[in-house]
Amino acid sequence: MRDALIATLSTLPEQARRSLTWDQGSEMARHHELAPYFTDGIFFARPGSPWERGTNENTNGLIRQYLPKRTNLSLHTADDLRVIEHRLNNRPRKTLCWQTPAQAFAAALAL
């Protein structure tokens, strides 16, 4: 997980890497190695407090429309997953005043 995150984070501009809020999973055991990528730090939600990661929980629900829980991801190619990523990033969201996440991200980078 750490290696995949570092590979992805390395491609993002600094203004897109301000903070990260994670749950209490063991996959972040080496979070101190990711800390240099975030200007404001890494935060951990309290156990049983999904509202502390609201956008993440909402996005998980949207992903479940394509990949139900316990889906074996090895049955899907990277291209399959990119199609889902594209659909979700180009789907208007009420919380973004009906912009898509891609539009909101581009606007935030332009600031």
C-alpha positions as CSV (number, residue, x, y, z in Angstrom):
1,M,0.0,0.0,0.0
2,R,2.8,2.4,0.9
3,D,4.6,1.9,-2.4
4,A,1.4,2.4,-4.4
5,L,0.6,5.6,-2.5
6,I,4.1,7.0,-3.0
7,A,4.0,6.3,-6.7
8,T,0.6,8.1,-7.0
9,L,1.5,10.9,-4.7
10,S,4.7,11.6,-6.6
11,T,2.6,12.5,-9.6
12,L,0.3,15.0,-7.8
13,P,1.1,18.7,-7.4
14,E,1.8,19.9,-3.9
15,Q,-1.5,21.8,-3.6
16,A,-3.3,18.4,-4.1
17,R,-1.3,16.9,-1.2
18,R,-2.2,19.0,1.8
19,S,-3.5,16.3,4.1
20,L,-4.7,12.7,4.3
21,T,-7.3,11.4,6.7
22,W,-7.3,7.6,7.1
23,D,-9.0,5.1,9.3
24,Q,-7.3,2.9,11.8
25,G,-6.3,0.1,9.4
26,S,-3.0,-1.7,9.5
27,E,-2.2,-0.6,5.9
28,M,-1.1,2.7,7.3
29,A,1.4,1.2,9.8
30,R,4.2,3.0,8.0
31,H,2.4,6.3,7.7
32,H,5.5,8.2,8.9
33,E,7.1,7.3,5.5
34,L,4.2,9.1,3.7
35,A,4.2,12.2,5.9
36,P,6.7,14.2,3.9
37,Y,4.2,14.2,1.0
38,F,1.6,16.1,2.9
39,T,2.1,19.7,3.9
40,D,-0.5,19.7,6.7
41,G,0.0,16.1,7.8
42,I,-1.7,12.7,8.1
43,F,-4.7,12.4,10.4
44,F,-6.5,9.3,11.7
45,A,-10.2,9.1,12.1
46,R,-11.4,7.7,15.5
47,P,-12.7,4.2,15.3
48,G,-16.4,4.0,14.6
49,S,-16.5,7.6,13.4
50,P,-17.0,7.4,9.6
51,W,-18.3,11.0,9.5
52,E,-14.7,12.1,10.0
53,R,-14.1,10.8,6.5
54,G,-17.3,11.8,4.9
55,T,-16.1,12.2,1.3
56,N,-14.3,8.8,1.5
57,E,-17.4,7.1,2.8
58,N,-19.6,8.6,0.1
59,T,-17.1,7.6,-2.6
60,N,-17.0,4.1,-1.2
61,G,-20.7,3.9,-1.7
62,L,-20.4,5.1,-5.3
63,I,-17.6,2.5,-6.0
64,R,-19.9,-0.2,-4.6
65,Q,-22.2,0.5,-7.6
66,Y,-19.5,-1.0,-9.8
67,L,-17.6,-3.3,-7.4
68,P,-19.8,-4.8,-4.6
69,K,-18.1,-5.7,-1.3
70,R,-15.9,-8.8,-1.5
71,T,-15.3,-8.3,-5.2
72,N,-12.1,-10.1,-6.3
73,L,-10.2,-7.2,-7.8
74,S,-7.8,-9.5,-9.5
75,L,-10.6,-10.4,-11.9
76,H,-10.5,-6.8,-13.2
77,T,-7.8,-5.3,-15.4
78,A,-6.2,-1.9,-14.7
79,D,-8.1,-0.6,-17.7
80,D,-11.4,-1.8,-16.1
81,L,-10.6,0.1,-12.9
82,R,-9.6,3.2,-14.9
83,V,-13.0,3.2,-16.6
84,I,-14.7,3.2,-13.2
85,E,-12.3,5.9,-12.0
86,H,-13.2,8.0,-15.1
87,R,-16.9,7.5,-14.6
88,L,-16.7,8.5,-10.9
89,N,-14.5,11.5,-11.5
90,N,-16.8,12.8,-14.3
91,R,-20.0,12.3,-12.4
92,P,-21.6,15.6,-11.1
93,R,-21.9,15.8,-7.3
94,K,-24.3,17.8,-5.3
95,T,-21.7,18.6,-2.7
96,L,-19.6,20.2,-5.4
97,C,-22.5,22.4,-6.6
98,W,-23.1,19.9,-9.4
99,Q,-19.5,20.1,-10.7
100,T,-17.7,16.9,-11.4
101,P,-14.7,16.0,-9.1
102,A,-12.5,16.4,-12.2
103,Q,-13.8,20.0,-12.7
104,A,-13.5,20.8,-9.0
105,F,-9.9,19.5,-8.9
106,A,-8.9,21.4,-12.0
107,A,-10.4,24.6,-10.5
108,A,-8.6,24.1,-7.2
109,L,-5.3,23.6,-9.0
110,A,-5.8,26.8,-10.9
111,L,-6.0,28.9,-7.7
